[in-house]
Amino acid sequence: MTLRCGSPRFGRRHSAEGSAISVPVDSADADDLATGSAAPAVAERSLEKALGNQIRTIRRQHDLSVADLAGAAGISNGMLSKIENGGISPSLSTLQSISGVLQVTLSSLFASFEERQDCSYVPAGQGLTIDRRGTKVGHVYQLLGHVLRGDVAVEPYLITLRENAEAHTSFHHSGVEFLYMLKGQVHYRHGSEVYHLAPGDALLFDSSAQHGPETLADEETSYLSVIVYPRAAS
């Protein structure tokens, strides 16, 4: 069943005679159909909460108590506690006083909020061509985006195998990898298994096992590769 924006939402229910009838879907049930992802919802984080968390983090890095920072900034302990808990929107002059005591720029207090806006846009045909292990054997890698922050690193590539490309099945690295075939055909090895991939085929696998294209077609081949792995703690 396909739901269209602006159209009534219906579900299926069987009558006593066994025939199917359409019934409106309750709005609460409809919300459950909004996404197929099993990822947990992101906790909403307001600017005030992000600002308060950043002030608290920097204060603790300076080994200052709430009373120490509040007194030096000329505000009450209660006001600072409310700021750090995201309960109020502090004035610009108050933030300037706090940043001065903490010896940081005013903009740095908003850093934890701004980092959630991390986004990468790459126009068509302008992916960054980079060298990887397969470059020497005719594999062309174009990086299609990058995310600088967060606990998880994501590397999306457009991989093109030229007509003279050689097989290479010894890639292995941490994380998981997703392939989506765009053009041509290839026999792709993952561990002990080999998969024949044609346009529209997809493959998702543990990339710690050795993998790579084993048998290539005579024509130029291309596919999307997305590598996801935990970012090393700095």
CYANA upper distance limits for C-alpha pairs under 8 A (distance plus 0.5 A):
  3 LEU  CA      7 SER  CA      7.76
  3 LEU  CA      9 ARG  CA      7.08
  8 PRO  CA     24 PRO  CA      7.93
  9 ARG  CA     24 PRO  CA      6.23
  9 ARG  CA     25 VAL  CA      6.15
  9 ARG  CA     30 ALA  CA      8.16
 10 PHE  CA     22 SER  CA      6.35
 10 PHE  CA     23 VAL  CA      5.74
 10 PHE  CA     24 PRO  CA      4.80
 10 PHE  CA     25 VAL  CA      5.62
 11 GLY  CA     22 SER  CA      6.15
 11 GLY  CA     23 VAL  CA      5.82
 11 GLY  CA     24 PRO  CA      6.52
 11 GLY  CA     25 VAL  CA      6.04
 12 ARG  CA     20 ALA  CA      6.82
 12 ARG  CA     21 ILE  CA      6.37
 12 ARG  CA     22 SER  CA      5.54
 12 ARG  CA     23 VAL  CA      6.74
 13 ARG  CA     20 ALA  CA      6.15
 13 ARG  CA     21 ILE  CA      5.97
 13 ARG  CA     22 SER  CA      6.91
 13 ARG  CA     23 VAL  CA      7.31
 14 HIS  CA     18 GLY  CA      5.97
 14 HIS  CA     19 SER  CA      5.94
 14 HIS  CA     20 ALA  CA      4.91
 14 HIS  CA     21 ILE  CA      6.49
 15 SER  CA     19 SER  CA      6.04
 15 SER  CA     20 ALA  CA      6.79
 15 SER  CA     21 ILE  CA      7.33
 25 VAL  CA     29 ASP  CA      6.93
 25 VAL  CA     30 ALA  CA      6.71
 26 ASP  CA     30 ALA  CA      6.70
 27 SER  CA     31 ASP  CA      6.89
 28 ALA  CA     32 ASP  CA      7.44
 29 ASP  CA     33 LEU  CA      7.48
 30 ALA  CA     34 ALA  CA      7.35
 45 ARG  CA     49 LYS  CA      6.69
 45 ARG  CA     50 ALA  CA      7.05
 46 SER  CA     50 ALA  CA      6.78
 46 SER  CA     86 GLY  CA      8.43
 47 LEU  CA     51 LEU  CA      6.45
 47 LEU  CA    110 PHE  CA      8.47
 47 LEU  CA    113 PHE  CA      6.80
 48 GLU  CA     52 GLY  CA      6.54
 48 GLU  CA     83 ILE  CA      7.88
 48 GLU  CA     86 GLY  CA      5.07
 48 GLU  CA     87 GLY  CA      7.59
 48 GLU  CA     88 ILE  CA      7.30
 48 GLU  CA     89 SER  CA      6.54
 49 LYS  CA     53 ASN  CA      6.58
 49 LYS  CA     84 GLU  CA      7.71
 49 LYS  CA     85 ASN  CA      6.76
 49 LYS  CA     86 GLY  CA      4.48
 49 LYS  CA     87 GLY  CA      8.04
 50 ALA  CA     54 GLN  CA      6.73
 50 ALA  CA     86 GLY  CA      7.90
 50 ALA  CA    110 PHE  CA      7.68
 50 ALA  CA    112 SER  CA      6.47
 50 ALA  CA    113 PHE  CA      5.84
 51 LEU  CA     55 ILE  CA      6.78
 51 LEU  CA     83 ILE  CA      8.38
 51 LEU  CA     84 GLU  CA      7.82
 51 LEU  CA     86 GLY  CA      7.72
 51 LEU  CA    109 LEU  CA      6.50
 51 LEU  CA    110 PHE  CA      6.15
 51 LEU  CA    112 SER  CA      7.80
 51 LEU  CA    113 PHE  CA      7.56
 52 GLY  CA     56 ARG  CA      6.67
 52 GLY  CA     83 ILE  CA      5.85
 52 GLY  CA     84 GLU  CA      4.11
 52 GLY  CA     85 ASN  CA      6.19
 52 GLY  CA     86 GLY  CA      5.81
 53 ASN  CA     57 THR  CA      6.60
 53 ASN  CA     84 GLU  CA      6.33
 53 ASN  CA     85 ASN  CA      7.69
 53 ASN  CA     86 GLY  CA      8.30
 54 GLN  CA     58 ILE  CA      6.72
 54 GLN  CA    109 LEU  CA      6.33
 54 GLN  CA    110 PHE  CA      7.77
 54 GLN  CA    111 ALA  CA      8.11
 54 GLN  CA    112 SER  CA      6.96
 55 ILE  CA     59 ARG  CA      6.50
 55 ILE  CA     84 GLU  CA      6.95
 55 ILE  CA    109 LEU  CA      6.88
 56 ARG  CA     60 ARG  CA      6.69
 56 ARG  CA     84 GLU  CA      6.38
 57 THR  CA     61 GLN  CA      6.77
 58 ILE  CA     62 HIS  CA      6.89
 58 ILE  CA    102 LEU  CA      7.62
 59 ARG  CA     63 ASP  CA      6.87
 59 ARG  CA     64 LEU  CA      5.97
 59 ARG  CA     65 SER  CA      7.84
 59 ARG  CA     69 LEU  CA      7.83
 59 ARG  CA    102 LEU  CA      7.29
 60 ARG  CA     64 LEU  CA      6.27
 60 ARG  CA     65 SER  CA      7.89
 62 HIS  CA    102 LEU  CA      7.92
 64 LEU  CA     68 ASP  CA      6.20
 64 LEU  CA     69 LEU  CA      6.82
 65 SER  CA     69 LEU  CA      6.90
 66 VAL  CA     70 ALA  CA      6.44
 66 VAL  CA     77 ASN  CA      6.77
 66 VAL  CA     80 LEU  CA      7.47
 66 VAL  CA     81 SER  CA      7.76
 67 ALA  CA     71 GLY  CA      6.33
 67 ALA  CA     77 ASN  CA      6.19
 68 ASP  CA     72 ALA  CA      6.75
 69 LEU  CA     73 ALA  CA      6.51
 69 LEU  CA     98 ILE  CA      7.81
 69 LEU  CA    101 VAL  CA      7.52
 69 LEU  CA    102 LEU  CA      8.49
 70 ALA  CA     74 GLY  CA      6.50
 70 ALA  CA     75 ILE  CA      5.58
 70 ALA  CA     76 SER  CA      6.21
 70 ALA  CA     77 ASN  CA      6.00
 70 ALA  CA     80 LEU  CA      6.61
 71 GLY  CA     75 ILE  CA      6.69
 71 GLY  CA     76 SER  CA      7.46
 71 GLY  CA     77 ASN  CA      8.14
 72 ALA  CA    101 VAL  CA      7.05
 73 ALA  CA     94 THR  CA      8.05
 73 ALA  CA     97 SER  CA      5.62
 73 ALA  CA     98 ILE  CA      5.95
 73 ALA  CA    100 GLY  CA      8.47
 73 ALA  CA    101 VAL  CA      6.88
 74 GLY  CA     97 SER  CA      8.15
 75 ILE  CA     79 MET  CA      7.09
 75 ILE  CA     80 LEU  CA      7.53
 75 ILE  CA     94 THR  CA      8.37
 76 SER  CA     80 LEU  CA      6.96
 77 ASN  CA     81 SER  CA      6.68
 78 GLY  CA     82 LYS  CA      6.75
 79 MET  CA     83 ILE  CA      6.69
 80 LEU  CA     84 GLU  CA      6.62
 81 SER  CA     85 ASN  CA      6.64
 82 LYS  CA     86 GLY  CA      6.64
 82 LYS  CA     87 GLY  CA      5.43
 82 LYS  CA     88 ILE  CA      6.55
 83 ILE  CA     87 GLY  CA      6.40
 83 ILE  CA     88 ILE  CA      6.14
 83 ILE  CA     89 SER  CA      7.54
 83 ILE  CA     90 PRO  CA      7.22
 90 PRO  CA     94 THR  CA      6.66
 90 PRO  CA     95 LEU  CA      7.11
 91 SER  CA     95 LEU  CA      6.89
 92 LEU  CA     96 GLN  CA      6.63
 93 SER  CA     97 SER  CA      6.76
 94 THR  CA     98 ILE  CA      6.76
 95 LEU  CA     99 SER  CA      6.51
 95 LEU  CA    106 LEU  CA      7.54
 96 GLN  CA    100 GLY  CA      6.51
 96 GLN  CA    106 LEU  CA      6.81
 97 SER  CA    101 VAL  CA      6.88
 98 ILE  CA    102 LEU  CA      6.72
 99 SER  CA    103 GLN  CA      6.31
 99 SER  CA    104 VAL  CA      5.79
 99 SER  CA    105 THR  CA      6.60
 99 SER  CA    106 LEU  CA      6.20
 99 SER  CA    109 LEU  CA      7.99
100 GLY  CA    104 VAL  CA      7.00
100 GLY  CA    105 THR  CA      8.14
104 VAL  CA    108 SER  CA      7.11
104 VAL  CA    109 LEU  CA      8.36
105 THR  CA    109 LEU  CA      7.75
106 LEU  CA    110 PHE  CA      8.13
107 SER  CA    111 ALA  CA      7.33
110 PHE  CA    114 GLU  CA      6.80
111 ALA  CA    115 GLU  CA      6.64
112 SER  CA    116 ARG  CA      7.69
113 PHE  CA    117 GLN  CA      8.17
114 GLU  CA    118 ASP  CA      8.06
115 GLU  CA    149 ARG  CA      7.41
118 ASP  CA    147 VAL  CA      6.91
118 ASP  CA    148 LEU  CA      7.68
118 ASP  CA    149 ARG  CA      7.80
119 CYS  CA    146 HIS  CA      8.35
119 CYS  CA    147 VAL  CA      7.09
120 SER  CA    145 GLY  CA      5.88
120 SER  CA    146 HIS  CA      6.45
120 SER  CA    147 VAL  CA      7.23
121 TYR  CA    145 GLY  CA      7.08
122 VAL  CA    126 GLN  CA      6.76
122 VAL  CA    127 GLY  CA      6.76
122 VAL  CA    144 LEU  CA      6.59
122 VAL  CA    145 GLY  CA      6.90
123 PRO  CA    127 GLY  CA      8.01
127 GLY  CA    142 GLN  CA      5.49
127 GLY  CA    143 LEU  CA      5.73
127 GLY  CA    144 LEU  CA      5.42
127 GLY  CA    145 GLY  CA      8.11
128 LEU  CA    142 GLN  CA      5.58
128 LEU  CA    143 LEU  CA      5.50
128 LEU  CA    144 LEU  CA      7.37
129 THR  CA    140 VAL  CA      7.75
129 THR  CA    141 TYR  CA      6.09
129 THR  CA    142 GLN  CA      4.82
129 THR  CA    143 LEU  CA      6.81
130 ILE  CA    140 VAL  CA      8.30
130 ILE  CA    141 TYR  CA      6.31
130 ILE  CA    142 GLN  CA      6.80
130 ILE  CA    143 LEU  CA      7.61
131 ASP  CA    135 THR  CA      6.17
131 ASP  CA    140 VAL  CA      8.41
131 ASP  CA    141 TYR  CA      7.54
132 ARG  CA    141 TYR  CA      7.86
133 ARG  CA    171 PHE  CA      8.43
134 GLY  CA    138 GLY  CA      7.30
134 GLY  CA    139 HIS  CA      5.66
134 GLY  CA    140 VAL  CA      8.16
134 GLY  CA    168 HIS  CA      7.53
135 THR  CA    139 HIS  CA      5.24
135 THR  CA    140 VAL  CA      6.33
135 THR  CA    141 TYR  CA      7.95
137 VAL  CA    165 ALA  CA      5.98
137 VAL  CA    166 GLU  CA      5.78
137 VAL  CA    167 ALA  CA      8.28
137 VAL  CA    168 HIS  CA      8.46
138 GLY  CA    161 LEU  CA      6.58
138 GLY  CA    162 ARG  CA      6.15
138 GLY  CA    164 ASN  CA      6.93
138 GLY  CA    165 ALA  CA      4.62
138 GLY  CA    166 GLU  CA      6.95
139 HIS  CA    159 ILE  CA      7.28
139 HIS  CA    160 THR  CA      6.39
139 HIS  CA    161 LEU  CA      5.32
139 HIS  CA    162 ARG  CA      7.09
139 HIS  CA    165 ALA  CA      6.76
140 VAL  CA    159 ILE  CA      6.09
140 VAL  CA    160 THR  CA      5.54
140 VAL  CA    161 LEU  CA      6.87
140 VAL  CA    162 ARG  CA      8.14
141 TYR  CA    157 TYR  CA      6.68
141 TYR  CA    158 LEU  CA      6.46
141 TYR  CA    159 ILE  CA      5.32
141 TYR  CA    160 THR  CA      7.19
142 GLN  CA    157 TYR  CA      5.85
142 GLN  CA    158 LEU  CA      5.61
142 GLN  CA    159 ILE  CA      6.95
143 LEU  CA    155 GLU  CA      7.62
143 LEU  CA    156 PRO  CA      6.48
143 LEU  CA    157 TYR  CA      5.13
143 LEU  CA    158 LEU  CA      7.13
144 LEU  CA    155 GLU  CA      8.29
144 LEU  CA    156 PRO  CA      5.97
144 LEU  CA    157 TYR  CA      6.05
144 LEU  CA    158 LEU  CA      7.40
145 GLY  CA    155 GLU  CA      7.45
145 GLY  CA    156 PRO  CA      6.72
146 HIS  CA    154 VAL  CA      7.27
146 HIS  CA    155 GLU  CA      6.86
146 HIS  CA    156 PRO  CA      8.18
147 VAL  CA    153 ALA  CA      7.39
147 VAL  CA    154 VAL  CA      7.33
148 LEU  CA    153 ALA  CA      8.47
149 ARG  CA    153 ALA  CA      8.48
150 GLY  CA    231 ARG  CA      8.06
151 ASP  CA    230 PRO  CA      6.51
151 ASP  CA    231 ARG  CA      5.82
151 ASP  CA    232 ALA  CA      8.41
152 VAL  CA    228 VAL  CA      7.44
152 VAL  CA    229 TYR  CA      6.32
152 VAL  CA    230 PRO  CA      5.01
152 VAL  CA    231 ARG  CA      5.56
153 ALA  CA    228 VAL  CA      6.23
153 ALA  CA    229 TYR  CA      5.93
153 ALA  CA    230 PRO  CA      6.42
153 ALA  CA    231 ARG  CA      5.85
154 VAL  CA    226 VAL  CA      7.43
154 VAL  CA    227 ILE  CA      6.24
154 VAL  CA    228 VAL  CA      5.12
154 VAL  CA    229 TYR  CA      7.27
155 GLU  CA    226 VAL  CA      6.07
155 GLU  CA    227 ILE  CA      5.52
155 GLU  CA    228 VAL  CA      6.97
156 PRO  CA    224 LEU  CA      7.78
156 PRO  CA    225 SER  CA      6.29
156 PRO  CA    226 VAL  CA      4.72
156 PRO  CA    227 ILE  CA      6.83
157 TYR  CA    224 LEU  CA      6.33
157 TYR  CA    225 SER  CA      5.54
157 TYR  CA    226 VAL  CA      6.62
158 LEU  CA    222 SER  CA      7.54
158 LEU  CA    223 TYR  CA      6.50
158 LEU  CA    224 LEU  CA      5.27
158 LEU  CA    225 SER  CA      6.80
159 ILE  CA    222 SER  CA      5.95
159 ILE  CA    223 TYR  CA      5.94
159 ILE  CA    224 LEU  CA      6.66
159 ILE  CA    225 SER  CA      7.36
160 THR  CA    220 GLU  CA      7.64
160 THR  CA    221 THR  CA      6.16
160 THR  CA    222 SER  CA      4.73
160 THR  CA    223 TYR  CA      7.19
161 LEU  CA    165 ALA  CA      6.13
161 LEU  CA    220 GLU  CA      6.26
161 LEU  CA    221 THR  CA      5.49
161 LEU  CA    222 SER  CA      6.54
162 ARG  CA    219 GLU  CA      7.99
162 ARG  CA    220 GLU  CA      5.36
162 ARG  CA    221 THR  CA      7.15
163 GLU  CA    217 ALA  CA      8.33
163 GLU  CA    218 ASP  CA      6.29
163 GLU  CA    219 GLU  CA      5.83
163 GLU  CA    220 GLU  CA      5.40
163 GLU  CA    221 THR  CA      8.27
164 ASN  CA    218 ASP  CA      8.46
165 ALA  CA    216 LEU  CA      8.27
166 GLU  CA    216 LEU  CA      8.07
167 ALA  CA    212 GLY  CA      8.04
167 ALA  CA    213 PRO  CA      6.00
167 ALA  CA    214 GLU  CA      5.44
167 ALA  CA    215 THR  CA      6.63
167 ALA  CA    216 LEU  CA      7.29
168 HIS  CA    212 GLY  CA      6.04
168 HIS  CA    213 PRO  CA      6.25
168 HIS  CA    214 GLU  CA      6.73
169 THR  CA    189 ARG  CA      7.00
169 THR  CA    210 GLN  CA      6.92
169 THR  CA    211 HIS  CA      5.32
169 THR  CA    212 GLY  CA      4.42
169 THR  CA    213 PRO  CA      6.33
169 THR  CA    214 GLU  CA      6.48
170 SER  CA    210 GLN  CA      5.58
170 SER  CA    211 HIS  CA      6.19
170 SER  CA    212 GLY  CA      6.96
171 PHE  CA    210 GLN  CA      5.83
171 PHE  CA    211 HIS  CA      5.74
171 PHE  CA    212 GLY  CA      6.54
172 HIS  CA    207 SER  CA      6.15
172 HIS  CA    208 SER  CA      5.49
172 HIS  CA    209 ALA  CA      6.17
172 HIS  CA    210 GLN  CA      5.31
172 HIS  CA    211 HIS  CA      6.88
173 HIS  CA    207 SER  CA      6.11
173 HIS  CA    208 SER  CA      5.31
173 HIS  CA    209 ALA  CA      8.14
174 SER  CA    206 ASP  CA      8.44
174 SER  CA    207 SER  CA      6.48
174 SER  CA    208 SER  CA      5.58
174 SER  CA    229 TYR  CA      6.65
175 GLY  CA    206 ASP  CA      6.90
175 GLY  CA    207 SER  CA      6.24
175 GLY  CA    208 SER  CA      7.21
175 GLY  CA    227 ILE  CA      7.51
175 GLY  CA    228 VAL  CA      5.98
175 GLY  CA    229 TYR  CA      4.58
175 GLY  CA    230 PRO  CA      7.47
176 VAL  CA    204 LEU  CA      7.72
176 VAL  CA    205 PHE  CA      6.17
176 VAL  CA    206 ASP  CA      5.10
176 VAL  CA    207 SER  CA      5.44
176 VAL  CA    208 SER  CA      8.17
176 VAL  CA    227 ILE  CA      6.43
176 VAL  CA    228 VAL  CA      5.94
176 VAL  CA    229 TYR  CA      7.02
177 GLU  CA    204 LEU  CA      6.25
177 GLU  CA    205 PHE  CA      6.08
177 GLU  CA    206 ASP  CA      7.04
177 GLU  CA    207 SER  CA      6.26
177 GLU  CA    225 SER  CA      7.29
177 GLU  CA    226 VAL  CA      6.06
177 GLU  CA    227 ILE  CA      4.92
177 GLU  CA    228 VAL  CA      6.78
178 PHE  CA    202 ALA  CA      7.75
178 PHE  CA    203 LEU  CA      6.21
178 PHE  CA    204 LEU  CA      4.89
178 PHE  CA    205 PHE  CA      7.14
178 PHE  CA    224 LEU  CA      8.34
178 PHE  CA    225 SER  CA      6.09
178 PHE  CA    226 VAL  CA      5.57
178 PHE  CA    227 ILE  CA      7.01
179 LEU  CA    202 ALA  CA      5.93
179 LEU  CA    203 LEU  CA      5.52
179 LEU  CA    204 LEU  CA      6.85
179 LEU  CA    223 TYR  CA      7.13
179 LEU  CA    224 LEU  CA      5.99
179 LEU  CA    225 SER  CA      5.12
179 LEU  CA    226 VAL  CA      7.10
180 TYR  CA    199 PRO  CA      8.25
180 TYR  CA    200 GLY  CA      7.07
180 TYR  CA    201 ASP  CA      6.44
180 TYR  CA    202 ALA  CA      4.98
180 TYR  CA    203 LEU  CA      7.14
180 TYR  CA    223 TYR  CA      6.01
180 TYR  CA    224 LEU  CA      5.50
180 TYR  CA    225 SER  CA      7.17
181 MET  CA    185 GLN  CA      8.35
181 MET  CA    197 LEU  CA      7.04
181 MET  CA    198 ALA  CA      6.47
181 MET  CA    199 PRO  CA      5.19
181 MET  CA    200 GLY  CA      5.96
181 MET  CA    201 ASP  CA      5.96
181 MET  CA    202 ALA  CA      6.85
181 MET  CA    222 SER  CA      7.17
181 MET  CA    223 TYR  CA      4.85
181 MET  CA    224 LEU  CA      6.90
182 LEU  CA    198 ALA  CA      8.12
182 LEU  CA    199 PRO  CA      5.30
182 LEU  CA    200 GLY  CA      6.90
182 LEU  CA    221 THR  CA      8.24
182 LEU  CA    222 SER  CA      6.10
182 LEU  CA    223 TYR  CA      5.35
182 LEU  CA    224 LEU  CA      7.56
183 LYS  CA    198 ALA  CA      7.76
183 LYS  CA    199 PRO  CA      5.95
183 LYS  CA    220 GLU  CA      8.15
183 LYS  CA    221 THR  CA      5.72
183 LYS  CA    222 SER  CA      5.57
183 LYS  CA    223 TYR  CA      7.17
184 GLY  CA    198 ALA  CA      6.84
184 GLY  CA    199 PRO  CA      7.12
184 GLY  CA    217 ALA  CA      7.44
184 GLY  CA    219 GLU  CA      7.05
184 GLY  CA    220 GLU  CA      6.94
184 GLY  CA    221 THR  CA      5.00
184 GLY  CA    222 SER  CA      7.19
185 GLN  CA    196 HIS  CA      7.81
185 GLN  CA    197 LEU  CA      6.12
185 GLN  CA    198 ALA  CA      5.22
185 GLN  CA    199 PRO  CA      7.61
185 GLN  CA    216 LEU  CA      7.47
185 GLN  CA    217 ALA  CA      6.33
185 GLN  CA    221 THR  CA      6.92
186 VAL  CA    196 HIS  CA      6.43
186 VAL  CA    197 LEU  CA      5.88
186 VAL  CA    198 ALA  CA      7.41
186 VAL  CA    213 PRO  CA      6.96
186 VAL  CA    214 GLU  CA      7.96
186 VAL  CA    215 THR  CA      6.40
186 VAL  CA    216 LEU  CA      5.45
186 VAL  CA    217 ALA  CA      6.57
186 VAL  CA    221 THR  CA      8.10
187 HIS  CA    194 VAL  CA      6.79
187 HIS  CA    195 TYR  CA      5.95
187 HIS  CA    196 HIS  CA      4.95
187 HIS  CA    197 LEU  CA      6.62
187 HIS  CA    213 PRO  CA      6.41
187 HIS  CA    214 GLU  CA      6.05
187 HIS  CA    215 THR  CA      5.46
187 HIS  CA    216 LEU  CA      7.06
188 TYR  CA    194 VAL  CA      5.96
188 TYR  CA    195 TYR  CA      5.63
188 TYR  CA    196 HIS  CA      6.82
188 TYR  CA    197 LEU  CA      7.49
188 TYR  CA    211 HIS  CA      7.85
188 TYR  CA    212 GLY  CA      6.17
188 TYR  CA    213 PRO  CA      4.82
188 TYR  CA    214 GLU  CA      5.95
188 TYR  CA    215 THR  CA      7.65
189 ARG  CA    193 GLU  CA      6.26
189 ARG  CA    194 VAL  CA      4.78
189 ARG  CA    195 TYR  CA      6.80
189 ARG  CA    210 GLN  CA      8.44
189 ARG  CA    211 HIS  CA      5.72
189 ARG  CA    212 GLY  CA      5.95
189 ARG  CA    213 PRO  CA      6.54
189 ARG  CA    214 GLU  CA      6.42
190 HIS  CA    194 VAL  CA      6.74
190 HIS  CA    195 TYR  CA      8.46
190 HIS  CA    205 PHE  CA      8.21
190 HIS  CA    209 ALA  CA      7.19
190 HIS  CA    210 GLN  CA      6.57
190 HIS  CA    211 HIS  CA      4.86
190 HIS  CA    212 GLY  CA      7.32
191 GLY  CA    209 ALA  CA      6.07
191 GLY  CA    210 GLN  CA      5.95
191 GLY  CA    211 HIS  CA      6.67
197 LEU  CA    201 ASP  CA      6.17
197 LEU  CA    202 ALA  CA      8.04
207 SER  CA    211 HIS  CA      7.70
217 ALA  CA    221 THR  CA      7.91
